[in-house]
C-alpha cells in the first residue's frame, strides 16, 4: 500500500495525568507510544505534535521562584523551548523503546520548532490565553501597575496573567520536517503549538504569546502534505448537545454540517471549538484530506472507521 502520511496531535492527557513528576509523565508517554506504534505498524508515516500547558506552566513557576540577579527568569518563548526539549526527549525515549520491541527499523527525532505569526495579529491587542500561577486580585493589580501586563479572573480560582494567542502563519522548520518524514523518520515537533516568532530585517524575534496547538498542528499537516490530521483528546467523539439528555456523538460529518453546529454554539470555545475549526480547515485544504478527532485509546479503531469523529469536506 502507498504510505499514508498523518499528523497526530497529542492532547495533554497523553503526557500528564495529574502527577507532575518526570517519572509519572514518562510512564504516561509509555502508554501513549504503545498506542501510536499500532498506527505505525499499519504503514503510516507519522509526525507527532503535543501540548505543553502543564509543563510550561511549571517551568514558568520555577523561573519565577528562582528569579534573581544571578539566575534571572527566562521569558515565555524560551520556557516554551525548554518544554519542547523536555517532552521531546521523553517521547523519543518512549518511541525508541516501542520501535525496538516491535522490531521496526525506524528512526525518531524531536525538533525544537518555531512557528511564525503575524506581529499585527489582532490577538496582540486582545490577549486571552491564561498562563502561569494564580494570584489574589490585589497581587495581580500590583503587577499590572508595575509591568503593564494583563490579568484576568480565571474560573473563580484567582487571577492569571493573559497573553496573546495569534494564529500560525507558517512553521520555520517545515521543510526539514518534511524531508525527514520523506525518508521514513518519525518526527516530534511543534510542541505546545510551537515557539511564536516573527521575522523583521532578516532577524527572528520571539514573542510573549501562546499558539493553539490544534491550529499549529493543522498548519504543519498542510505544509508537510499529510493525508490525515488526527487530533487526540479525552473523549471518543465530537458531541452536539454535550452533557445534555439529548447528547449525540458525531461519527462522520461534513465541514458544511459542522459549520452549522458552530453557529449554534455547540462547541466550547476553550476546548472542542479550536479542534473543530482546525479539523474543518484541514479537510477543506485539499480534496481527499480528512481529520479524525478521538481519544488516544480509540485511535487505531478510528483510523479503521469504527470509532471517533471523521471530518470530511463536501
Beta strands, then each sheet from edge to edge (+ up, - down):
strand 1: 5-10
strand 2: 45-50
strand 3: 108-110
strand 4: 114-117
strand 5: 129-135
strand 6: 150-153
strand 7: 159-163
strand 8: 168-171
strand 9: 186-188
strand 10: 195-200
strand 11: 203-206
strand 12: 228-233
strand 13: 238-240
strand 14: 248-250
strand 15: 252-254
strand 16: 290-295
strand 17: 309-312
sheet 1: 3+ 9+ 2+ 1+ 12+ 16+ 17- 15-
sheet 2: 8+ 4- 10- 11+
sheet 3: 5+ 7- 6+
sheet 4: 13+ 14-
end
